[in-house]
């Protein structure tokens, strides 16, 4: 496992959970561990591995900048 992925895992399982973990880093970690990532409609992502299947809703992209609100 790459050092970057080790740091991501540590940030995910830290207490309290780190708020600055990027979704694309989590996807890269799971892909490196052997998961197959399939994009679904909207922000949904399906993850397949040999023993598990997961369906996750990723962060929803903002269409309007926060400052414009």
GIRA-V107162 format. One line per field, one symbol per residue. burial: b if it has 9 or more other C-alpha atoms within 8 Angstrom, else e. A space follows every 50 residues. Layout:
BEGIN
burial->???
END
This chain:
BEGIN
burial->eeeebbebeebbeeeeebeebeeebbbebbbeeebebeeeeebbbbbbbe eeeeeeeeeeeeeeeeeee
END
